[in-house]
Amino acid sequence: MPELPEVEVVRAGLQPVVAGAVITGVDVLDHRSLKRHHGPSDDFVDRLVGGTIDAAVRRGKFLWFPFEPAAPHEHPLALVAHLGMSGQVLLRSRDAEPDRLMRIRLDVDSPALGPVRLAFVDQRIFGSMALDETVPTLDGRAAGFSAPRLLGSPSSEAADAAQQTAVQQVAVQQVAGQQAAVQQAAVQQAAAQHAAAGGQTDAPAWAIRVPRQVSHIARDPLDPAFDEARVITRLLARRTGVKRALLDQGLLSGVGNIYADESLWAARVHPEQPTASFSRARARVLLAEVRAVLLRALGEGGTSFDAQYVNVNGQSGYFAHSLAAYGQQGRPCPRCGTAIVREAFMNRSSHLCPRCQRVPGSPRT
């Protein structure tokens, strides 16, 4: 399933095209892709056509498009795109050959590109599109990331240097105080980018509203409004393994199996280490590594193993070539040379170094 970096790459590709675009036509080619829409397909089409899209917004793995409908509606609306396991939102010219697995087609007039088509393509039909009412964010801050550029992409040479320094330092520093400084640098850069997009001050009304379907999703670790202290308190109060906690989208969002394994490897933490055994300093180190891994993946366009994980132009990311643990079973750990192992985890797998990532108190290998 696409995780934060993959969805952010899609969002950033769509934002310059859809901001201010007028929806001129909608075709639902497979009604199964409306399973999260409360109403018939005619309702979906009628409320979208003639509307104007405000932006492409993301929180964690979730993507939505606030829009102003042509006909007045009692509550503000957003088009929510659930990508599921294999969903894609692709940009196409109006005269392009239809994608074989296209489920929904939206034609828009873009201020940037003129007439263009958004194709919702989904091989396994676990994803969907839906219209949903939006509600105010509980903290009054921007609901998600909506900047006109990719999160993590610098707006100046100074920002570029700051980001590279943060990513490099977090990979080598092991002292908790130093790690906290690194993670603060990373989140400050994200905050600066978000504020530059109008996310924190003088925000438009749509920016501080979130679809009801997404309102239960926690903020992601790169969100300027991410409350680290509160997340750590909740993390330490859990009675579960740390990987299960990282995957809980109600605790923090955007992290799936790939980036959980990579972050735990970077932090030298076993996936089954009990959350209650963490100190607050150790938890800060782990969250710093999560941020660093996500930023590195964003810089490489996300992780693509097959044609199901692509940007809006159908191009694959290449972070798969930088993976240290996920999918690397049998290969030497980049840190110590011990073979990476794969272990059963829920209905999937965990990938780890049995030497670097020992549960505290277990014998050395």
VOTI-797184 format. One record per atom (N, C-alpha, C): residue in one letter; z, y, x. Coordinates in steps of 0.001 Angstrom, whole numbers, padded with zeros to 6 digits, always signed. Example, Ala and Ser with C-alpha at 12.3 -4.5 7.8 and 13.67 -1.06 7.14 Angstrom:
2
A+007800-005690+013190/A+007800-004500+012300/A+007800-003300+013200/S+007080-002250+012850/S+007140-001060+013670/S+007870+000030+012900/
END
This chain:
365
M+000000-001198+000843/M+000000+000000+000000/M+000000+001248+000879/P-000834+002257+000565/P-000826+003481+001348/P+000575+004097+001402/E+000959+004575+002578/E+002252+005210+002751/E+002036+006704+002972/L+003074+007431+003312/L+002970+008889+003395/L+001772+009358+004222/P+001564+008879+005443/P+000445+009417+006222/P-000918+009214+005561/E-001141+008038+004979/E-002440+007761+004355/E-002663+008656+003133/V-001613+008842+002321/V-001760+009682+001128/V-001898+011148+001524/E-001187+011576+002566/E-001317+012961+003026/E-002719+013237+003558/V-003320+012271+004243/V-004690+012447+004716/V-005643+012649+003533/V-005443+011871+002465/V-006267+012028+001260/V-006028+013403+000646/R-004753+013779+000489/R-004425+015075-000126/R-005053+016237+000648/A-004913+016198+001975/A-005443+017287+002789/A-006962+017369+002698/G-007624+016236+002529/G-009068+016245+002375/G-009515+016797+001033/L-008691+016604+000008/L-009039+017060-001328/L-008681+018524-001567/Q-007595+018996-000968/Q-007061+020319-001277/Q-008092+021443-001177/P-008848+021568-000097/P-009804+022680-000026/P-010907+022610-001077/V-011153+021413-001584/V-012226+021218-002559/V-011739+021450-003984/V-010540+020954-004302/V-010094+020974-005700/V-009348+022241-006077/A-008791+022976-005134/A-008026+024178-005483/A-008934+025183-006190/G-008619+025477-007437/G-009425+026395-008231/G-010654+025783-008860/A-010852+024464-008696/A-012037+023801-009247/A-011909+023608-010758/V-013020+023759-011452/V-013075+023554-012902/V-013623+022157-013178/I-012926+021407-014015/I-013350+020049-014360/I-014427+020130-015435/T-015622+019677-015101/T-016750+019793-016028/T-017073+018491-016747/G-016605+017364-016242/G-016893+016094-016898/G-015976+015004-016394/V-015621+014076-017285/V-014753+012948-016945/V-015308+011704-017615/D-015437+010629-016850/D-015862+009344-017404/D-014848+008283-016989/V-014299+007580-017976/V-013392+006462-017717/V-014219+005190-017788/L-014443+004561-016643/L-015302+003382-016572/L-014530+002085-016715/D-013221+002136-016508/D-012377+000951-016667/D-011036+001413-017226/H-010778+001063-018473/H-009585+001552-019171/H-008295+001022-018551/R-008375-000026-017763/R-007172-000539-017096/R-006602+000470-016109/S-007429+001391-015663/S-006972+002402-014715/S-006252+003557-015402/L-006048+003451-016702/L-005254+004438-017448/L-003947+003836-017943/K-003493+002770-017312/K-002318+002063-017834/K-001047+002901-017830/R-000985+003943-017005/R+000196+004811-016983/R-000008+006086-017795/H-001170+006209-018437/H-001433+007367-019287/H-000952+007080-020704/H-000163+007980-021253/H+000379+007782-022594/H-000598+008349-023622/G-001542+007514-024005/G-002534+007937-024977/G-003857+007262-024704/P-004809+007380-025636/P-006127+006748-025456/P-006956+007482-024415/S-008046+006859-024010/S-008900+007466-022997/S-009521+008774-023484/D-009794+008873-024793/D-010356+010117-025325/D-009405+011282-025099/D-008119+011023-025244/D-007117+012063-024995/D-007145+012484-023528/F-007251+011511-022643/F-007315+011767-021203/F-008508+012658-020877/V-009661+012318-021424/V-010889+013066-021151/V-010829+014457-021754/D-010440+014546-023038/D-010482+015824-023750/D-009561+016861-023129/R-008401+016428-022661/R-007465+017400-022096/R-007852+017834-020683/L-008615+017000-019984/L-009031+017363-018629/L-010253+018280-018609/V-011247+017980-019427/V-012510+018724-019367/V-012268+020200-019694/G-012793+021047-018822/G-012632+022487-018986/G-011410+023047-018282/G-010531+022165-017812/G-009331+022618-017123/G-009616+023046-015689/T-008687+023793-015129/T-008815+024273-013754/T-007690+023684-012903/I-008061+023033-011819/I-007081+022397-010938/I-006438+023466-010048/D-005105+023436-009973/D-004382+024389-009127/D-004347+023956-007667/A-004103+022669-007421/A-003904+022213-006039/A-003819+020695-006034/A-003821+020141-004830/A-003482+018735-004600/A-002100+018718-003952/V-001165+017993-004566/V+000234+018019-004142/V+000695+016593-003863/R+001550+016449-002838/R+002070+015119-002498/R+003572+015166-002257/R+004261+014156-002764/R+005647+013883-002388/R+005707+012414-001999/G+006109+012132-000766/G+006142+010746-000327/G+004762+010132-000429/K+004653+009041-001185/K+003376+008345-001366/K+002651+008798-002627/F+003212+009774-003348/F+002715+010107-004677/F+001886+011388-004648/L+000759+011370-005351/L-000227+012443-005330/L-000473+012933-006749/W-000505+014265-006907/W-000827+014795-008234/W-001564+016118-008118/F-002202+016497-009239/F-003028+017707-009301/F-002571+018542-010499/P-001719+019546-010297/P-001393+020443-011408/P-002669+021128-011886/F-002794+021319-013178/F-003999+021987-013670/F-003687+022770-014939/E-004556+023746-015191/E-004436+024583-016387/E-005480+024089-017384/P-005055+023456-018497/P-006037+022936-019462/P-006786+024053-020165/A-007977+023715-020632/A-008783+024712-021340/A-008113+025121-022640/A-007493+024144-023321/A-006776+024428-024565/A-005279+024519-024264/P-004570+025456-024885/P-003136+025595-024619/P-002384+024292-024895/H-001378+024028-024053/H-000546+022839-024214/H+000911+023270-024143/E+001754+022561-024886/E+003159+022954-024985/E+003860+022947-023633/H+003523+021963-022790/H+004157+021841-021479/H+003096+021851-020386/P+003428+022360-019195/P+002490+022279-018071/P+002132+020831-017759/L+000894+020623-017319/L+000379+019276-017097/L-000056+019070-015657/A-000098+017802-015262/A-000653+017422-013963/A-001403+016110-014134/L-002454+015944-013334/L-003163+014672-013235/L-002519+013900-012086/V-001897+012781-012398/V-001190+011978-011401/V-002093+010833-010957/A-002245+010681-009651/A-003048+009585-009088/A-002125+008606-008383/H-001966+007433-008976/H-001225+006347-008327/H-002247+005507-007567/L-002149+005474-006250/L-003134+004727-005467/L-002858+003234-005451/G-001615+002820-005739/G-001312+001393-005770/G-001610+000718-004448/M-002147-000494-004495/M-002435-001249-003279/M-003776-000860-002653/S-004747-000503-003482/S-006106-000323-002950/S-006832+000884-003527/G-006108+001786-004196/G-006763+002941-004803/G-007236+003955-003787/Q-008359+004602-004085/Q-008938+005641-003236/Q-009428+006774-004126/V-009325+007995-003626/V-009970+009135-004276/V-010996+009662-003277/L-012270+009494-003598/L-013358+009801-002671/L-014170+010987-003169/L-014638+011811-002245/L-015523+012921-002580/L-016972+012448-002498/R-017726+012753-003533/R-019119+012343-003587/R-019964+013494-004132/S-021226+013526-003744/S-022153+014465-004375/S-022486+013944-005769/R-022919+014835-006620/R-023207+014438-008012/R-024323+013401-008092/D-025254+013437-007140/D-026399+012521-007204/D-026209+011276-006342/A-025000+011061-005824/A-024758+009886-004983/A-024766+008616-005824/E-025130+007499-005192/E-025068+006214-005877/E-023619+005913-006265/P-023376+005438-007480/P-021991+005173-007905/P-021319+004123-007012/D-020084+004369-006654/D-019319+003369-005921/D-019122+002141-006804/R-019281+000972-006211/R-019275-000271-006995/R-017965-000465-007754/L-016860-000057-007163/L-015550-000281-007777/L-014963+001004-008353/M-015813+001956-008674/M-015338+003202-009274/M-014801+002943-010669/R-013590+003432-010933/R-012937+003215-012229/R-012923+004476-013088/I-012813+005644-012427/I-012792+006923-013131/I-013624+007913-012315/R-014389+008726-013028/R-015244+009715-012366/R-014906+011090-012923/L-014634+012045-012013/L-014384+013420-012399/L-015415+014313-011723/D-016155+015066-012512/D-017084+016051-011976/D-016412+017417-012029/V-016472+018139-010918/V-015833+019453-010856/V-016786+020457-010230/D-016569+021730-010561/D-017238+022831-009887/D-016215+023445-008947/S-016421+023223-007656/S-015477+023660-006642/S-015843+025034-006105/P-014874+025946-005975/P-015171+027241-005355/P-015700+027089-003933/A-015309+026009-003256/A-015714+025815-001866/A-017060+025122-001727/L-017315+024106-002578/L-018505+023268-002395/L-019463+023271-003571/G-019113+023946-004661/G-019958+023892-005847/G-019784+022571-006580/P-020837+022065-007233/P-020705+020810-007990/P-020399+019631-007067/V-019355+018896-007367/V-018958+017752-006558/V-018291+016731-007472/R-018208+015513-007017/R-017635+014426-007818/R-016426+013839-007105/L-015369+013578-007867/L-014207+012836-007385/L-014280+011442-007995/A-014361+010443-007129/A-014464+009052-007589/A-013143+008347-007335/F-012508+007868-008408/F-011311+007049-008256/F-011769+005597-008173/V-011639+005020-006982/V-012128+003677-006682/V-010912+002783-006449/D-010922+001602-007056/D-009746+000731-006929/D-010183-000720-007074/Q-010101-001456-005979/Q-010544-002848-005984/Q-009642-003732-006842/R-008319-003596-006669/R-007388-004525-007312/R-006798-003991-008613/I-007092-002740-008928/I-006657-002093-010175/I-005135-002119-010325/F-004418-001994-009216/F-002977-001766-009294/F-002682-000274-009417/G-003651+000556-009041/G-003490+001993-009136/G-003909+002494-010506/S-003804+003807-010681/S-004159+004380-011989/S-004206+005889-011891/M-004740+006492-012936/M-004628+007930-013152/M-003964+008157-014500/A-003280+009283-014622/A-002591+009594-015874/A-002353+011086-015961/L-002379+011616-017184/L-001912+012969-017419/L-000425+012902-017728/D+000315+013837-017183/D+001761+013810-017360/D+002281+015235-017432/E+003298+015426-018252/E+003967+016719-018297/E+004805+016902-017038/T+004930+018141-016597/T+005737+018425-015420/T+007052+019083-015824/V+008056+018874-014978/V+009391+019427-015225/V+009827+020193-013978/P+010740+021159-014122/P+011190+021917-012944/P+011923+021019-011955/T+011757+021297-010663/T+012520+020572-009650/T+013999+020935-009792/L+014869+019992-009487/L+016304+020206-009683/L+016856+021270-008743/D+016259+021393-007550/D+016777+022359-006585/D+016007+023670-006573/G+014996+023780-007442/G+014233+025013-007512/G+013274+025234-006367/R+013101+024231-005519/R+012198+024353-004379/R+010877+023649-004676/A+009900+023858-003816/A+008570+023290-004038/A+008661+021784-004239/A+007907+021282-005208/A+008007+019871-005589/A+007433+018939-004544/G+006466+019415-003778/G+005813+018572-002789/G+004998+019421-001845/F+004253+018758-000979/F+003461+019457+000029/F+002083+019770-000539/S+001661+021038-000425/S+000381+021444-001019/S-000394+022406-000127/A-000094+022412+001167/A-000760+023338+002077/A-002248+023016+002190/P-003062+024003+002592/P-004511+023768+002699/P-004916+022957+003914/R-003952+022550+004738/R-004277+021733+005908/R-003342+020527+005944/L-003656+019587+006799/L-002875+018363+006933/L-001480+018672+007447/L-000469+018089+006811/L+000897+018197+007312/L+000937+017669+008738/G+001536+018456+009640/G+001595+018055+011033/G+000507+018649+011883/S-000544+019231+011240/S-001594+019869+012030/S-001150+021285+012354/P-001203+021688+013627/P-000674+022988+014027/P-001560+024129+013566/S-000916+025271+013296/S-001669+026472+012940/S-001859+027373+014139/S-001279+026994+015280/S-001429+027784+016492/S-001189+026891+017692/E-001534+027356+018880/E-001300+026572+020082/E+000191+026366+020312/A+001007+027372+019952/A+002451+027239+020127/A+003005+026142+019235/A+002525+026102+017984/A+002995+025058+017079/A+002559+023692+017563/D+001332+023616+018099/D+000833+022355+018629/D+001738+021864+019763/A+002098+022771+020663/A+002956+022386+021777/A+004331+021954+021285/A+004854+022664+020270/A+006169+022315+019741/A+006158+020928+019121/Q+005079+020627+018377/Q+005011+019309+017749/Q+004896+018215+018801/Q+004045+018411+019793/Q+003869+017388+020813/Q+005166+017157+021586/T+005885+018239+021851/T+007164+018101+022540/T+008141+017291+021709/A+008194+017576+020399/A+009114+016846+019529/A+008790+015365+019499/V+007508+015041+019368/V+007115+013641+019292/V+007404+012911+020605/Q+007115+013561+021718/Q+007344+012914+023007/Q+008832+012740+023295/Q+009621+013754+023000/Q+011043+013677+023290/Q+011728+012601+022460/V+011358+012513+021180/V+012050+011567+020322/V+011794+010131+020745/A+010695+009911+021461/A+010371+008557+021897/A+011184+008126+023112/V+011732+009084+023865/V+012418+008712+025091/V+013903+009024+025085/Q+014334+009941+024242/Q+015737+010326+024256/Q+016565+009335+023449/Q+017735+009020+023925/Q+018585+008058+023241/Q+019931+008662+022856/V+020211+009865+023301/V+021487+010501+022992/V+021416+011104+021600/A+022423+010856+020796/A+022382+011275+019400/A+022212+012778+019261/G+022892+013561+020069/G+022783+014999+019965/G+021383+015479+020271/Q+020754+014883+021284/Q+019386+015247+021615/Q+018443+014851+020492/Q+018669+013674+019917/Q+017815+013209+018816/Q+017903+014161+017641/A+019105+014635+017340/A+019262+015553+016224/A+018464+016830+016459/A+018447+017320+017707/A+017688+018520+018024/A+016196+018290+017839/V+015743+017104+018236/V+014323+016781+018103/V+013913+016716+016640/Q+014711+016012+015825/Q+014350+015914+014412/Q+014381+017287+013750/Q+015292+018175+014192/Q+015346+019507+013620/Q+014074+020282+013957/A+013571+020115+015184/A+012323+020777+015575/A+011171+020304+014713/A+011130+018992+014440/A+010048+018437+013626/A+010084+018980+012204/V+011277+019009+011628/V+011365+019460+010237/V+011163+020967+010142/Q+011531+021730+011182/Q+011284+023164+011169/Q+009797+023461+011178/Q+009026+022660+011925/Q+007586+022864+011920/Q+007012+022580+010540/A+007454+021478+009925/A+006978+021164+008576/A+007358+022273+007610/A+008565+022823+007774/A+009014+023899+006893/A+008154+025144+007067/A+007802+025457+008323/A+006970+026622+008581/A+005602+026474+007935/Q+005045+025274+008019/Q+003737+025033+007397/Q+003836+025147+005887/H+004912+024598+005329/H+005071+024628+003880/H+005250+026060+003396/A+006074+026834+004132/A+006304+028215+003744/A+005019+029026+003848/A+004185+028712+004855/A+002917+029417+005013/A+002009+029200+003818/A+002205+028051+003148/A+001394+027751+001968/A+002002+028332+000705/G+003080+029088+000833/G+003720+029655-000349/G+004668+028698-000997/G+005115+027656-000268/G+005940+026634-000880/G+007365+027040-001117/Q+007894+028051-000405/Q+009304+028361-000512/Q+009578+029719-001140/T+008709+030677-000935/T+008940+032000-001508/T+007703+032414-002282/D+007937+033130-003382/D+006839+033589-004228/D+005917+032441-004619/A+006477+031294-004875/A+005671+030129-005212/A+005123+030268-006623/P+003880+029814-006858/P+003367+029788-008228/P+004169+028800-009069/A+004100+028965-010376/A+004931+028153-011274/A+004688+026668-011084/W+003421+026263-010878/W+003130+024832-010750/W+003780+024219-009517/A+004043+025044-008484/A+004540+024509-007214/A+005972+024014-007299/I+006746+024522-008256/I+008149+024111-008371/I+008358+023202-009587/R+007280+022530-009995/R+007358+021558-011082/R+006796+020223-010595/V+007360+019149-011089/V+006986+017807-010651/V+006670+016962-011878/P+005663+016098-011832/P+005394+015223-012988/P+006602+014353-013312/R+006810+014099-014593/R+007943+013256-014991/R+007876+011887-014310/Q+006669+011350-014139/Q+006511+010043-013514/Q+006934+010035-012046/V+007043+011206-011456/V+007386+011309-010034/V+008785+011898-009844/S+009390+012397-010899/S+010639+013154-010769/S+011793+012324-010220/H+011730+010985-010360/H+012817+010142-009831/H+012619+009811-008359/I+011483+010194-007796/I+011182+009893-006399/I+011882+010898-005491/A+012586+010393-004488/A+013298+011269-003562/A+012319+012046-002686/R+012795+013081-002066/R+011973+013826-001116/R+011764+012992+000143/D+010652+013240+000833/D+010360+012475+002043/D+010952+013169+003263/P+011085+012454+004383/P+011768+013018+005557/P+011067+014201+006199/L+009797+014463+005869/L+009087+015615+006409/L+009116+016813+005472/D+009737+016654+004313/D+009831+017731+003329/D+010872+018744+003794/P+010545+020041+003809/P+011536+021039+004202/P+012797+021013+003343/A+012696+020516+002114/A+013861+020457+001232/A+014624+019140+001348/F+014219+018282+002292/F+014915+017014+002505/F+016347+017297+002952/D+017316+016774+002211/D+018737+017001+002492/D+019253+015846+003336/E+019148+015987+004659/E+019496+014886+005544/E+020953+014468+005409/A+021846+015436+005350/A+023271+015103+005267/A+023573+014269+004026/R+022974+014637+002910/R+023207+013890+001670/R+022596+012497+001759/V+021394+012393+002334/V+020749+011090+002462/V+021579+010175+003355/I+022111+010700+004445/I+022931+009882+005337/I+024193+009410+004629/T+024815+010289+003871/T+026010+009887+003116/T+025691+008752+002159/R+024586+008862+001460/R+024185+007809+000523/R+023803+006530+001263/L+023145+006680+002422/L+022752+005519+003215/L+023976+004729+003660/L+024978+005416+004176/L+026159+004733+004706/L+027007+004111+003604/A+026830+004597+002379/A+027591+004037+001259/A+026956+002777+000696/R+025722+002480+001116/R+025033+001288+000619/R+025647+000030+001212/R+025486-001053+000529/R+025882-002375+001028/R+024628-003229+001088/T+023764-002899+002034/T+022471-003577+002134/T+021976-003467+003570/G+020859-004126+003855/G+020236-004000+005158/G+019488-002686+005265/V+019363-002183+006491/V+018807-000851+006659/V+017339-000786+006246/K+016560-001844+006438/K+015158-001765+006047/K+015024-001657+004530/R+015835-002379+003799/R+015806-002250+002338/R+016093-000813+001929/A+017018-000187+002616/A+017352+001199+002295/A+016181+002134+002590/L+015505+001938+003722/L+014370+002793+004067/L+013241+002676+003052/L+013110+001503+002442/L+012029+001280+001478/L+012387+001748+000071/D+013621+002162-000144/D+014070+002611-001460/D+013563+004036-001688/Q+012560+004192-002555/Q+011956+005499-002786/Q+012882+006450-003524/G+013990+005932-004023/G+014989+006797-004633/G+015951+007384-003622/L+015949+006862-002403/L+016795+007381-001328/L+015996+008348-000452/L+014852+007902+000040/L+013883+008753+000716/L+012515+008151+000459/S+011511+008980+000354/S+010197+008481-000056/S+009215+008514+001106/G+008080+007828+000898/G+006980+007892+001841/G+006926+006775+002860/V+008041+006033+003024/V+008102+004981+004039/V+007883+003634+003372/G+006893+002879+003847/G+006640+001526+003386/G+006867+000547+004517/N+006336-000646+004370/N+006622-001723+005319/N+006157-001388+006739/I+004983-000785+006862/I+004441-000492+008189/I+005349+000467+008952/Y+005626+001611+008335/Y+006360+002649+009059/Y+007856+002355+009126/A+008356+001519+008236/A+009736+001056+008388/A+009860+000207+009648/D+008946-000748+009826/D+008993-001595+011021/D+008828-000763+012296/E+007907+000187+012284/E+007678+001007+013473/E+008885+001893+013793/S+009499+002461+012757/S+010657+003331+012974/S+011858+002538+013467/L+012074+001360+012909/L+013204+000528+013334/L+013000+000055+014768/W+011766-000274+015125/W+011502-000654+016524/W+011800+000516+017455/A+011330+001700+017085/A+011534+002875+017934/A+013011+003199+018106/A+013797+002969+017045/A+015232+003266+017092/A+016056+002097+017621/R+015410+000966+017950/R+016084-000252+018446/R+017087-000786+017418/V+016683-000803+016169/V+017549-001239+015072/V+016946-002474+014416/H+017771-003500+014186/H+017317-004699+013479/H+017179-004385+011993/P+016113-004888+011341/P+015907-004581+009923/P+017073-004987+009020/E+017817-006025+009412/E+018912-006504+008571/E+020269-005908+008951/Q+020274-004960+009886/Q+021567-004355+010229/Q+022160-003692+008993/P+023418-003980+008673/P+024027-003387+007476/P+024104-001864+007584/T+023764-001192+006519/T+023827+000278+006526/T+025251+000765+006738/A+026225+000015+006241/A+027616+000438+006378/A+028092+000416+007829/S+027344-000257+008716/S+027745-000331+010122/S+027259+000866+010936/F+026451+001729+010336/F+025916+002882+011047/F+026946+004001+011135/S+026938+004706+012247/S+027634+005987+012335/S+026669+007065+011843/R+027187+008232+011536/R+026305+009315+011109/R+025348+009700+012234/A+025834+009665+013480/A+024968+010002+014610/A+023833+008999+014734/R+024143+007719+014560/R+023107+006689+014664/R+022099+006829+013523/A+022570+007187+012348/A+021667+007393+011217/A+020736+008578+011480/R+021259+009628+012132/R+020408+010769+012469/R+019320+010362+013459/V+019667+009506+014407/V+018664+009003+015353/V+017557+008268+014609/L+017936+007409+013683/L+016941+006643+012932/L+016020+007566+012140/L+016577+008562+011455/L+015742+009478+010684/L+014832+010298+011594/A+015311+010616+012788/A+014451+011314+013749/A+013262+010451+014142/E+013503+009155+014327/E+012415+008242+014672/E+011445+008084+013504/V+011963+008057+012285/V+011090+007981+011107/V+010145+009177+011107/R+010686+010366+011339/R+009855+011568+011353/R+008809+011499+012464/A+009233+011079+013639/A+008307+011022+014761/A+007169+010046+014505/V+007480+008883+013941/V+006456+007883+013636/V+005483+008427+012597/L+006005+009071+011548/L+005135+009618+010513/L+004227+010701+011084/L+004770+011553+011943/L+003957+012612+012541/L+002866+012039+013438/R+003203+011014+014209/R+002178+010403+015063/R+001084+009768+014215/A+001476+009094+013144/A+000477+008470+012269/A-000414+009520+011618/L+000170+010638+011210/L-000629+011717+010635/L-001654+012226+011643/G-001228+012326+012902/G-002138+012801+013933/G-003306+011878+014182/E-003169+010606+013769/E-004243+009632+013981/E-004895+009200+012671/G-004639+009951+011605/G-005336+009690+010348/G-004785+008550+009534/G-003556+008090+009865/G-002964+006979+009130/G-003355+005639+009715/T-002965+004573+009006/T-003202+003210+009468/T-004210+002523+008562/S-005296+002045+009130/S-006330+001335+008370/S-006526-000055+008950/F-006347-001076+008105/F-006641-002443+008518/F-007956-002932+007914/D-008403-002296+006844/D-009650-002683+006199/D-010181-001479+005441/A-011253-001685+004680/A-011922-000578+004000/A-011119-000009+002842/Q-009973-000601+002521/Q-009186-000096+001404/Q-008378+001144+001775/Y-008191+001420+003068/Y-007376+002547+003500/Y-008272+003548+004225/V-008789+004541+003469/V-009737+005500+004031/V-009422+006890+003505/N-009987+007903+004179/N-009821+009262+003697/N-010851+009557+002616/V-010943+010831+002193/V-011824+011162+001068/V-013295+010978+001400/N-013618+010904+002680/N-015009+010683+003094/N-015297+009234+003450/G-014314+008342+003191/G-014510+006930+003455/G-014271+006526+004887/Q-013645+007411+005684/Q-013395+007117+007090/Q-011994+006534+007278/S-011855+005602+008216/S-010584+004931+008461/S-009733+005702+009462/G-008405+005570+009304/G-007488+006077+010317/G-007403+005073+011455/Y-006819+005516+012582/Y-006790+004621+013741/Y-005392+004445+014313/F-004330+004715+013511/F-002976+004496+014006/F-002699+003009+014209/A-003504+002143+013590/A-003323+000697+013786/A-003391+000325+015264/H-004125+001109+016050/H-004245+000820+017480/H-002991+001216+018252/S-002094+001983+017602/S-000884+002450+018270/S+000370+001719+017804/L+000235+000741+016932/L+001404+000049+016398/L+002126-000727+017502/A+003446-000577+017530/A+004253-001279+018532/A+004799-002592+017995/A+005083-002662+016680/A+005735-003843+016113/A+004965-004442+014938/Y+004596-003621+013972/Y+003985-004147+012750/Y+002680-004886+013073/G+002598-006129+012647/G+001400-006935+012858/G+001173-007378+014294/Q+002173-007185+015148/Q+001998-007488+016570/Q+002672-008792+016991/Q+003009-009665+016047/Q+003718-010903+016367/Q+002983-011690+017453/G+003757-012173+018431/G+003197-012921+019543/G+002785-012060+020722/R+002656-010774+020523/R+002285-009878+021611/R+003547-009321+022279/P+003452-008898+023529/P+004652-008413+024213/P+005136-007081+023658/C+006430-006960+023541/C+007041-005689+023149/C+006638-004629+024169/P+006134-003479+023740/P+005733-002449+024695/P+006886-001920+025535/R+008112-002184+025099/R+009268-001652+025806/R+009858-002639+026804/C+009978-003917+026417/C+010667-004878+027290/C+009832-006103+027628/G+008712-006308+026953/G+007848-007439+027251/G+008138-008709+026478/T+009260-008762+025748/T+009564-009928+024918/T+008568-010017+023764/A+008208-011229+023372/A+007228-011387+022293/A+007775-010856+020969/I+006988-010041+020296/I+007333-009563+018954/I+007321-010749+017996/V+008288-010788+017085/V+008368-011875+016119/V+008173-011336+014704/R+007766-012227+013849/R+007594-011916+012425/R+008607-012730+011642/E+009375-012058+010782/E+010388-012728+009984/E+010167-012447+008513/A+010514-013411+007678/A+010386-013218+006233/A+011310-012099+005784/F+010793-011270+004905/F+011581-010162+004366/F+011153-009922+002926/M+012054-010244+001984/M+011730-010122+000571/M+010421-010869+000318/N+009397-010203-000251/N+008122-010889-000485/N+007084-010539+000567/R+007547-010054+001710/R+006626-009678+002784/R+007231-010074+004120/S+006981-009294+005167/S+007464-009662+006496/S+008040-008454+007214/S+008915-008741+008156/S+009376-007740+009114/S+008879-008144+010496/H+008580-007146+011313/H+008110-007372+012674/H+009056-006637+013617/L+009560-007348+014630/L+010575-006762+015485/L+010607-007418+016848/C+011280-006767+017769/C+011540-007343+019088/C+012925-007973+019066/P+013040-009288+019281/P+014344-009948+019195/P+015307-009521+020312/R+014785-008909+021356/R+015657-008455+022444/R+016105-007006+022236/C+015163-006138+021899/C+015497-004720+021724/C+016222-004436+020414/Q+015966-005264+019416/Q+016478-004976+018076/Q+017450-006073+017630/R+018586-006121+018273/R+019585-007127+017904/R+020554-006544+016900/V+021001-007362+015966/V+022083-006954+015089/V+023336-006801+015945/P+024094-005715+015779/P+025297-005522+016605/P+026220-006743+016539/G+026649-007197+017730/G+027549-008359+017822/G+026841-009660+018029/S+025490-009673+017903/S+024755-010921+018121/S+024560-011136+019607/P+024415-012400+020066/P+024256-012696+021501/P+022928-012152+022016/R+022906-011800+023285/R+021651-011353+023911/R+020714-012523+024095/T+019403-012247+024016/T+018409-013272+024219/T+017816-013159+025604/
END
